[in-house]
């Protein structure tokens, strides 16, 4: 009975009303009966608000306010790596995780209001959403039109939380109704991701069939509420994961993913969504090829029937805790946070659309000190490596010689020995980059102590990402023309040329994978992409063990010497084995479930 009781407390969240941390408004009084709640239209709306609890803020809203998910991918390395046992990235780097204490899953800082606990929090929300769906048809509402919209919203919220669980854990039990104490919990099983996807798709389809659900949030008071556009984005993402090698269990779901994504892109465009292609603040973001993208990711969506930003699909309503000049930026007085790796820099093409490295084998050694240069690229100059690069490079990375404004004055990045921004390769300095680069993409140009700018609220989904989801599904389903067209649309926004028309499916796949990296960098996509592209018996040794930095020295004649150096000295960085493809189910919960059901629940390796 002990295991059964724990399972109920976990899966069913029998405490009827969750805490209202991160709620849209206050939750109803936990002392009220459920009958009193459903008979009171104000309480029904407050109950809906509790269904919005626990939507993560992401970005800089992790422990010590760092870009944690980026720092544990191959795109970034954090300057917090030497700050002791309180820093979760330190434990990932040292491979100190276990099923009993996993620093991605279990770390929390209640004083700062930051907690992961994805398994517990998201299942609690699924329980609340399911309960709301089952009761809203007979509940009291102020206006009858609210009933259908509220129900559609909770279907989408349930789909959202299921999708978040899939990303971190893979297979899940599929539970589409509240389960009572008389339910035979011994029959619960983790279902393949494709079967979980069927519930997500069903929830999204219900929302899409609801006339009362809008396509776009048009007023600020409705910020973060569900929309039909998000339903399409969730369906596409769910099928992309289900079709990916890590999750497909040997089945080919790519045609279904392709058709779903194709419909999603067409429907969003037909209902007013489009890429943000014209920078409206050139005095802030400049006139470079990627200025519009930089403005998009730095600024919050504007709520209007005809907004400036027609690209963002879903954005959090709450922003970061700190101004970006203080944490996570060059010259930051507290720490510079996560900085780009040399491997990320290598991913940016030259302006003629040619990769710098051979994408099929970027490096000739496992330490990545011997890049395998693309012989067809004639624009790249190893002695002037930052010239003629993809415009997105210049809004993503601050590199040696780059110009930036701080405290009203223009400065030049100087990472040479003795320079103002010289990196610290040893983990003993939080205000120095480990990599020889500094982060720029999510930073509004000119922000500083004299011009503090809060970081943008997190954008979960945007049309640029949906187009790349479509491109990936299209190439895998062998619709190469559609794949190329979708990628080219994203590239054109930043002034990059179209992909060659004669690419094979294998080459197109490589280009699309790389395009996702440079377009979606710092948006927490790369961590999951690297994992879902692996087969269940694969690992991350090729991408997440060894990393390099760039060291620059002055030749004394106006030129510089650029030298790669290893960021990993004694042991490779942790988090790259087979078990790291998915998070472990919390140990105590897993043991209880296995005792109750008699089958294995834990993810491989944990």
C-alpha positions in Angstrom: 0.0 0.0 0.0 3.0 2.3 0.6 3.9 2.3 -3.1 0.3 2.8 -4.1 -0.1 5.8 -1.9 3.1 7.4 -3.2 2.0 6.8 -6.8 -1.3 8.5 -6.1 0.4 11.4 -4.5 2.6 11.8 -7.5 0.6 10.9 -10.5 -2.8 12.1 -9.3 -1.9 15.1 -7.2 -4.8 14.3 -4.9 -4.3 17.6 -3.1 -7.0 19.3 -5.3 -5.4 22.7 -5.6 -1.7 23.1 -6.3 0.3 26.0 -4.9 0.0 29.2 -7.0 3.7 29.6 -7.7 4.1 31.3 -11.1 0.3 31.4 -11.6 -1.4 33.9 -13.8 -3.5 34.9 -10.7 -4.2 33.5 -7.3 -5.5 30.0 -7.1 -8.8 29.3 -5.2 -8.9 28.7 -1.5 -7.7 25.2 -0.8 -10.3 24.8 1.9 -13.2 25.0 -0.5 -15.0 21.8 -1.7 -14.8 20.9 -5.3 -18.6 21.4 -5.6 -18.2 25.0 -4.3 -15.5 25.7 -6.8 -17.4 24.4 -9.9 -20.5 26.3 -8.8 -18.7 29.6 -8.6 -17.7 31.2 -12.0 -14.9 33.3 -10.3 -13.5 30.1 -8.7 -13.7 28.3 -12.1 -11.5 31.0 -13.7 -9.1 30.8 -10.8 -9.0 27.0 -11.2 -8.1 27.6 -14.8 -5.3 29.8 -13.6 -3.8 27.0 -11.6 -3.6 25.0 -14.8 -1.1 27.6 -16.0 1.2 27.0 -13.0 4.7 25.7 -13.6 5.2 26.9 -17.1 9.0 27.3 -16.9 10.6 30.7 -17.5 13.8 29.2 -18.9 16.7 31.4 -20.3 18.5 32.9 -17.3 16.0 31.6 -14.8 18.0 28.7 -13.6 20.1 28.5 -10.5 22.7 31.3 -10.3 20.8 32.9 -13.2 22.8 31.2 -16.0 21.9 29.8 -19.4 22.1 26.3 -17.9 20.7 24.2 -20.8 23.0 26.0 -23.2 25.9 25.5 -20.9 25.5 21.7 -20.9 25.1 21.5 -24.7 28.0 21.9 -27.1 27.2 25.6 -27.8 28.4 27.1 -24.5 30.6 26.8 -21.5 29.8 28.6 -18.3 32.2 30.7 -16.2 30.5 29.3 -13.2 32.4 26.0 -13.7 34.7 26.6 -10.7 32.2 27.9 -8.2 31.8 24.8 -6.1 29.1 22.3 -5.2 26.2 24.7 -5.4 26.5 25.1 -9.1 24.5 22.4 -11.1 26.7 22.8 -14.3 29.8 21.9 -12.2 28.2 18.5 -11.4 27.2 17.9 -15.0 30.8 18.8 -16.2 32.2 16.4 -13.6 29.6 13.7 -14.3 28.4 13.7 -10.7 24.8 12.9 -11.6 22.8 9.9 -10.3 19.2 8.8 -10.3 19.1 9.7 -6.6 20.5 13.3 -7.2 20.5 14.6 -10.8 21.5 18.2 -11.0 19.4 18.9 -14.1 16.3 17.3 -12.6 16.6 17.9 -8.9 18.4 21.2 -8.4 16.4 24.0 -6.9 17.0 27.3 -5.1 13.8 28.1 -3.3 15.2 31.4 -2.0 15.4 32.6 -5.6 12.2 30.9 -6.6 14.1 28.6 -9.1 13.4 24.9 -9.3 13.5 22.3 -11.9 11.7 19.2 -10.6 10.2 18.6 -14.0 8.8 15.2 -13.3 6.8 16.3 -10.2 5.7 19.7 -11.4 4.5 18.7 -14.9 2.6 15.6 -13.7 0.9 17.8 -11.2 -0.2 20.2 -14.0 -1.4 17.3 -16.2 -3.6 16.2 -13.3 -5.1 19.7 -12.8 -5.7 20.1 -16.5 -7.4 16.7 -16.8 -9.6 17.5 -13.8 -10.6 20.8 -15.3 -11.5 19.2 -18.7 -13.7 16.7 -16.9 -15.7 19.3 -15.0 -15.9 22.4 -17.2 -18.9 21.2 -19.2 -21.1 21.4 -16.1 -19.3 24.3 -14.3 -20.6 27.8 -13.8 -19.2 30.4 -16.1 -19.8 34.1 -16.5 -20.3 33.8 -20.3 -21.2 30.7 -22.2 -18.5 31.4 -24.7 -15.9 31.1 -22.0 -16.7 27.4 -21.4 -15.4 26.3 -24.8 -12.3 28.5 -24.7 -11.4 27.4 -21.2 -11.7 23.8 -22.2 -9.6 24.3 -25.3 -7.0 26.0 -23.2 -6.7 23.2 -20.8 -6.4 20.6 -23.5 -3.5 22.6 -24.9 -1.9 23.1 -21.5 -2.0 19.3 -21.0 -0.4 18.8 -24.4 2.3 21.4 -23.5 3.2 19.7 -20.2 3.2 16.2 -21.9 5.5 17.6 -24.5 7.9 19.0 -21.9 8.0 15.6 -20.2 8.7 13.8 -23.5 11.6 16.1 -24.2 13.3 15.3 -20.9 12.2 11.6 -20.2 11.0 10.0 -23.4 8.4 7.3 -22.8 5.5 8.1 -20.4 2.3 6.6 -19.2 -0.6 8.0 -21.2 -3.3 9.2 -18.8 -6.2 11.1 -20.3 -8.6 10.9 -17.3 -8.4 11.3 -13.5 -7.8 7.9 -11.8 -9.5 7.1 -8.6 -8.3 5.0 -5.7 -10.2 2.0 -7.1 -8.1 2.0 -10.3 -5.8 -0.9 -10.9 -2.5 1.0 -10.9 -0.5 -2.2 -11.5 -1.4 -2.0 -15.2 0.3 1.4 -15.7 3.1 1.3 -18.2 5.4 3.7 -20.0 4.1 4.0 -23.5 6.2 4.7 -26.6 6.7 8.4 -27.5 4.5 8.0 -30.6 1.6 6.8 -28.4 2.1 9.8 -26.1 2.1 12.0 -29.2 -1.4 10.7 -30.1 -2.7 12.2 -26.9 -0.9 15.5 -27.6 -2.2 15.6 -31.1 -5.8 14.8 -29.9 -5.6 17.6 -27.4 -4.4 20.0 -30.0 -7.0 18.9 -32.5 -9.8 19.6 -29.9 -8.4 23.1 -29.4 -8.1 23.7 -33.2 -11.8 22.7 -33.6 -12.9 25.3 -31.0 -14.1 28.6 -32.6 -13.7 30.5 -29.4 -10.0 29.9 -29.2 -8.1 32.7 -30.9 -5.2 32.4 -33.3 -3.2 35.1 -31.5 -3.2 36.9 -28.1 -4.2 40.4 -28.9 -4.4 42.1 -25.5 -1.7 42.2 -22.7 -4.2 41.0 -20.1 -4.3 37.7 -22.0 -0.5 37.3 -22.1 0.6 33.6 -22.2 -2.9 32.2 -22.9 -3.2 29.3 -25.3 -3.9 29.9 -29.0 -4.5 27.8 -32.2 -1.1 28.7 -33.4 0.5 27.0 -30.4 -1.7 24.0 -31.1 -0.1 23.6 -34.5 3.4 24.2 -33.1 2.9 21.5 -30.4 1.5 18.9 -32.9 4.5 19.5 -35.1 7.0 19.3 -32.3 5.5 16.2 -30.8 5.6 14.3 -34.1 9.2 15.5 -34.8 10.3 13.9 -31.5 8.2 10.8 -32.1 9.8 10.3 -35.6 13.4 11.0 -34.4 15.8 8.1 -34.0 15.9 8.2 -30.2 12.1 7.7 -29.9 10.8 6.0 -33.0 11.4 2.4 -31.9 12.3 1.4 -35.5 9.2 2.9 -37.1 9.1 5.5 -39.8 6.8 8.4 -38.8 8.4 11.0 -40.9 5.7 11.3 -43.5 3.1 12.0 -40.8 5.4 14.5 -39.2 6.0 16.2 -42.6 2.2 16.4 -43.4 1.5 17.8 -39.9 4.3 20.4 -40.2 3.3 21.4 -43.7 -0.3 22.0 -42.5 0.9 24.0 -39.5 3.1 26.3 -41.6 0.3 26.9 -44.1 -2.3 27.5 -41.4 -0.2 30.0 -39.4 0.7 32.0 -42.5 -3.0 32.0 -43.6 -3.8 33.5 -40.2 -1.3 36.3 -40.0 1.9 34.8 -38.9 5.1 35.7 -40.7 8.8 36.0 -40.1 9.9 39.2 -38.6 12.1 40.5 -41.4 12.4 44.3 -41.0 14.2 45.8 -38.0 12.1 48.7 -36.7 14.9 50.0 -34.4 18.0 50.3 -36.5 19.3 52.9 -34.0 19.6 50.1 -31.5 20.0 46.9 -33.5 21.9 48.3 -36.5 21.4 47.6 -40.1 23.2 44.3 -40.5 21.7 41.3 -42.2 20.4 39.8 -38.9 19.3 43.0 -37.2 15.6 41.9 -37.5 16.3 38.5 -35.8 18.3 40.3 -33.1 15.4 42.6 -32.4 13.0 39.7 -32.4 14.8 37.7 -29.7 15.6 40.7 -27.5 12.2 42.3 -27.3 8.9 41.1 -25.9 6.0 40.4 -28.2 3.6 43.4 -28.6 0.0 42.4 -28.0 -2.2 43.8 -30.8 -4.6 42.5 -33.5 -1.8 43.6 -35.9 1.4 43.4 -33.9 4.9 44.4 -34.9 6.1 40.9 -34.1 4.0 38.5 -36.1 6.5 35.6 -35.7 6.3 34.8 -32.0 3.8 32.0 -31.3 4.1 31.6 -27.5 6.0 33.7 -25.0 6.1 33.6 -21.2 4.5 36.6 -19.4 7.2 36.8 -16.8 10.8 37.8 -17.6 14.2 37.5 -16.0 15.2 38.3 -12.5 18.2 40.4 -13.4 19.2 43.0 -15.9 21.5 41.4 -18.5 24.4 43.9 -17.9 24.8 42.5 -14.4 24.9 38.8 -15.2 25.6 37.0 -18.5 27.2 39.7 -20.6 30.7 41.0 -21.4 31.9 43.5 -18.7 29.2 42.1 -16.3 30.3 43.0 -12.8 29.0 39.8 -11.3 29.7 37.1 -13.9 29.7 36.6 -17.7 27.8 33.4 -17.5 27.7 31.0 -20.4 29.9 31.9 -23.4 30.0 30.5 -26.9 32.4 27.6 -27.7 34.7 27.6 -30.7 32.6 24.7 -32.0 29.6 27.0 -32.2 31.7 29.6 -34.0 32.8 27.0 -36.5 29.1 26.3 -37.3 28.5 29.7 -38.9 29.0 29.6 -42.7 30.7 32.3 -44.7 28.4 34.9 -46.4 28.5 32.9 -49.7 26.6 30.1 -48.0 29.5 27.6 -47.7 30.3 25.8 -44.5 33.7 26.5 -42.9 34.2 22.9 -42.0 33.2 19.6 -43.6 29.9 19.0 -41.9 30.2 15.2 -42.3 33.4 15.2 -40.3 34.1 18.6 -38.8 37.2 17.6 -36.9 40.1 15.2 -37.5 40.7 14.5 -33.8 38.5 13.9 -30.8 39.9 16.9 -29.0 38.8 19.2 -31.9 42.1 20.9 -32.2 42.4 19.8 -35.9 39.5 21.3 -37.8 38.6 19.6 -41.1 38.2 22.7 -43.3 35.8 22.6 -46.3 38.0 22.7 -49.4 35.2 24.4 -51.4 35.2 27.5 -49.1 37.4 30.2 -50.5 36.1 33.1 -48.4 37.2 31.8 -45.0 40.6 33.1 -43.9 42.2 31.3 -41.0 44.2 34.4 -40.2 41.1 36.6 -40.3 38.5 34.1 -39.2 35.6 36.5 -38.3 35.4 38.2 -41.7 32.7 37.4 -44.2 30.6 35.2 -41.9 26.9 34.6 -41.7 25.2 37.8 -40.4 23.7 35.7 -37.5 27.3 35.2 -36.2 27.6 38.9 -35.6 24.5 39.0 -33.4 25.4 35.9 -31.5 29.0 36.2 -30.6 31.3 38.9 -29.3 34.7 38.0 -30.7 38.2 39.6 -30.7 37.9 42.9 -32.5 34.1 43.2 -32.3 32.7 46.6 -31.2 30.0 47.0 -28.6 28.6 49.8 -26.4 28.8 49.7 -22.6 28.0 52.6 -20.3 27.6 54.9 -23.2 31.0 54.3 -24.7 32.1 52.1 -27.6 34.5 49.4 -26.7 36.5 46.8 -28.7 36.6 43.2 -27.5 40.3 42.4 -26.7 41.0 38.8 -25.7 44.8 39.0 -26.4 47.1 38.4 -23.4 46.7 41.4 -21.1 43.6 42.6 -22.9 40.6 43.9 -21.2 38.6 40.7 -22.0 41.4 38.2 -21.8 39.9 34.7 -21.1 40.6 32.7 -18.1 41.1 29.1 -19.1 41.1 27.9 -15.5 37.9 28.0 -13.5 38.8 30.7 -11.1 37.3 33.8 -12.6 33.6 34.4 -13.1 33.9 37.6 -15.1 36.2 36.1 -17.7 35.1 33.9 -20.6 36.6 30.4 -20.8 36.3 30.3 -24.5 37.6 33.6 -25.8 34.1 34.6 -26.8 31.2 36.3 -25.1 27.4 35.9 -25.5 25.4 38.5 -27.5 22.3 37.1 -29.0 19.7 37.8 -26.2 21.3 41.1 -25.3 19.9 44.4 -26.3 22.8 46.4 -27.7 24.0 49.2 -25.4 22.6 47.8 -22.2 24.8 48.5 -19.2 24.7 49.8 -15.6 23.7 53.2 -17.0 21.2 51.6 -19.4 19.8 48.5 -17.7 17.7 46.4 -19.9 15.8 43.4 -18.6 16.1 40.2 -20.7 13.2 39.3 -22.9 10.5 37.0 -21.6 11.2 33.5 -22.9 9.9 32.7 -26.4 8.9 29.0 -26.4 7.8 28.8 -30.0 8.2 31.0 -33.1 7.6 30.7 -36.8 11.3 30.5 -37.6 11.6 27.4 -35.5 8.4 25.8 -36.9 9.8 26.3 -40.4 13.0 24.4 -39.4 10.9 21.7 -37.8 9.0 21.4 -41.2 12.3 21.4 -43.1 13.7 18.5 -41.0 10.5 16.4 -41.3 10.5 17.1 -45.1 14.1 16.0 -45.6 13.6 12.8 -43.6 10.4 12.1 -45.6 12.3 12.7 -48.8 10.5 15.9 -49.8 13.7 17.7 -50.6 12.2 20.6 -52.5 9.9 21.5 -49.5 12.8 21.1 -47.1 15.0 23.4 -49.1 12.2 26.0 -49.5 11.6 26.2 -45.8 15.3 26.5 -44.9 15.8 29.1 -47.6 13.0 31.2 -46.1 14.7 31.3 -42.8 18.1 32.0 -44.3 16.8 34.8 -46.5 15.7 36.8 -43.4 19.3 37.2 -42.4 20.7 37.7 -45.9 22.0 34.2 -46.5 21.9 32.7 -49.9 19.7 29.7 -50.8 21.1 26.2 -50.3 22.4 24.5 -53.5 19.7 22.7 -55.5 21.6 19.5 -56.1 22.1 18.4 -52.5 21.5 14.7 -51.7 19.2 13.8 -48.8 22.2 13.1 -46.6 23.8 16.5 -47.4 20.5 18.3 -47.0 20.1 16.7 -43.6 23.6 17.9 -42.5 22.7 21.5 -43.7 19.4 21.5 -41.9 20.9 20.2 -38.7 23.5 23.0 -38.9 20.8 25.6 -39.8 18.9 24.7 -36.7 22.1 25.3 -34.7 22.9 28.8 -36.0 19.3 30.0 -36.2 18.1 28.7 -32.9 21.3 29.1 -30.9 20.8 30.1 -27.2 17.1 29.2 -27.5 17.5 25.8 -25.7 17.0 23.7 -28.9 20.4 22.3 -29.4 20.4 20.2 -26.1 17.4 18.3 -27.2 18.3 18.1 -30.9 21.6 16.4 -30.1 19.8 13.8 -28.1 16.8 13.0 -30.3 19.1 12.6 -33.3 20.8 9.7 -31.5 19.6 6.1 -31.6 18.7 4.5 -28.2 22.1 2.8 -28.1 24.0 6.0 -29.0 25.7 8.7 -27.0 27.1 12.2 -27.1 30.8 11.4 -27.2 31.3 13.0 -30.6 29.8 16.4 -29.6 29.8 16.9 -25.9 33.1 15.6 -24.5 35.9 17.9 -25.7 35.7 21.6 -26.4 38.0 24.3 -27.6 38.6 28.0 -27.0 40.2 30.6 -29.1 43.4 32.3 -28.0 44.6 35.4 -29.8 48.1 37.0 -29.7 49.3 40.2 -31.4 51.9 39.7 -34.1 53.1 43.2 -33.6 52.4 44.2 -37.2 48.6 44.8 -37.0 47.8 41.2 -37.5 46.9 38.5 -35.0 47.6 34.8 -34.4 44.6 32.7 -33.8 45.2 29.4 -31.9 42.7 26.8 -30.7 43.2 25.5 -27.2 41.5 22.7 -25.3 38.9 23.6 -22.6 39.2 20.1 -21.1 42.5 19.3 -19.5 42.4 16.2 -17.4 39.1 14.4 -18.1 36.4 15.0 -20.8 33.4 16.9 -19.8 30.6 14.8 -18.3 27.1 14.3 -19.5 28.0 12.6 -22.8 27.3 8.9 -22.2 24.3 6.8 -23.3 22.4 7.4 -20.1 22.6 11.2 -20.7 20.3 11.0 -23.6 17.3 11.1 -21.2 16.9 12.2 -17.6 16.3 9.6 -14.9 12.9 9.2 -13.4 13.3 10.3 -9.7 14.7 7.4 -7.8 12.1 6.9 -5.1 9.2 7.3 -7.5 10.8 4.9 -9.9 11.2 2.2 -7.2 7.6 2.7 -6.1 6.3 2.3 -9.6 8.5 -0.8 -10.3 7.3 -2.4 -7.0 3.7 -1.6 -7.9 3.7 -2.7 -11.6 6.4 -5.4 -11.6 8.1 -3.9 -14.7 11.1 -1.7 -15.2 10.4 2.1 -15.3 13.9 3.7 -15.2 15.6 5.1 -18.3 18.7 3.2 -19.5 21.9 3.6 -17.5 20.3 5.1 -14.4 
